[in-house]
Amino acid sequence: MSVIGVDLGGTKLALAVFEKDGRIIDRKTSPLENREGEDVGKLIVSEVQQMISSNKEISSVGICVPGIYYADTGCVWAPNISGWDNYPL
């Protein structure tokens, strides 16, 4: 089984598929290109879906965001992404 790691920054989205031993077997970077709010969320979903379709044995996906994750609501605050003041991730 492999896992997908997603790193959302202020200007780009980076994804990688990792094997159990930590080896990277696939990776992709996509610029945010001034996307805001829901458009950033749609980009994340689209890129993760593409990674899953290319790498069938995915057991989990993890994501980090430039801000704060509120576990009680499942929302995030990402100050450098417009429209992500209380975004449901």
C-alpha positions as semicolon CSV with decimal commas, in nm:
position;residue;x (nm);y (nm);z (nm)
1;M;0,000;0,000;0,000
2;S;0,106;0,357;-0,075
3;V;0,004;0,693;0,066
4;I;-0,042;1,036;-0,089
5;G;0,106;1,343;0,078
6;V;-0,036;1,681;-0,023
7;D;0,135;2,012;0,054
8;L;-0,077;2,320;-0,005
9;G;0,123;2,640;-0,014
10;G;0,033;2,996;-0,098
11;T;0,137;2,963;-0,463
12;K;0,141;2,591;-0,544
13;L;0,003;2,249;-0,466
14;A;0,255;1,965;-0,439
15;L;0,160;1,598;-0,422
16;A;0,364;1,281;-0,391
17;V;0,293;0,910;-0,364
18;F;0,510;0,733;-0,107
19;E;0,578;0,363;-0,060
20;K;0,595;0,215;0,292
21;D;0,974;0,253;0,289
22;G;0,943;0,629;0,219
23;R;1,042;0,602;-0,146
24;I;0,862;0,851;-0,372
25;I;0,707;0,674;-0,671
26;D;0,508;0,961;-0,821
27;R;0,495;1,337;-0,776
28;K;0,329;1,643;-0,922
29;T;0,327;2,017;-0,864
30;S;0,049;2,248;-0,979
31;P;0,053;2,628;-0,951
32;L;-0,248;2,783;-0,780
33;E;-0,251;3,055;-1,049
34;N;-0,443;3,305;-0,834
35;R;-0,719;3,055;-0,752
36;E;-0,928;3,141;-0,449
37;G;-1,174;2,973;-0,217
38;E;-1,357;2,676;-0,360
39;D;-1,142;2,673;-0,676
40;V;-0,841;2,576;-0,463
41;G;-1,047;2,297;-0,305
42;K;-1,151;2,172;-0,649
43;L;-0,787;2,169;-0,761
44;I;-0,691;1,958;-0,459
45;V;-0,970;1,707;-0,525
46;S;-0,887;1,684;-0,895
47;E;-0,513;1,631;-0,838
48;V;-0,569;1,372;-0,564
49;Q;-0,817;1,184;-0,785
50;Q;-0,562;1,177;-1,067
51;M;-0,294;1,043;-0,832
52;I;-0,529;0,771;-0,707
53;S;-0,624;0,667;-1,061
54;S;-0,256;0,643;-1,158
55;N;-0,154;0,460;-0,838
56;K;-0,425;0,207;-0,752
57;E;-0,287;0,088;-0,417
58;I;-0,345;0,407;-0,212
59;S;-0,436;0,345;0,152
60;S;-0,460;0,707;0,272
61;V;-0,416;1,074;0,189
62;G;-0,269;1,340;0,417
63;I;-0,267;1,715;0,360
64;C;-0,092;2,008;0,522
65;V;-0,214;2,364;0,485
66;P;-0,051;2,701;0,556
67;G;-0,267;2,789;0,853
68;I;-0,474;2,628;1,124
69;Y;-0,689;2,313;1,112
70;Y;-0,992;2,305;1,343
71;A;-1,049;1,936;1,419
72;D;-1,389;1,996;1,580
73;T;-1,534;2,142;1,257
74;G;-1,304;1,996;0,989
75;C;-1,238;2,348;0,862
76;V;-0,913;2,533;0,803
77;W;-0,793;2,889;0,818
78;A;-0,527;2,964;0,557
79;P;-0,450;3,336;0,559
80;N;-0,262;3,338;0,229
81;I;-0,548;3,175;0,033
82;S;-0,839;3,410;-0,022
83;G;-1,170;3,253;0,084
84;W;-1,010;3,005;0,325
85;D;-1,106;3,181;0,648
86;N;-1,315;2,885;0,758
87;Y;-1,290;2,645;0,464
88;P;-1,431;2,290;0,503
89;L;-1,146;2,059;0,412
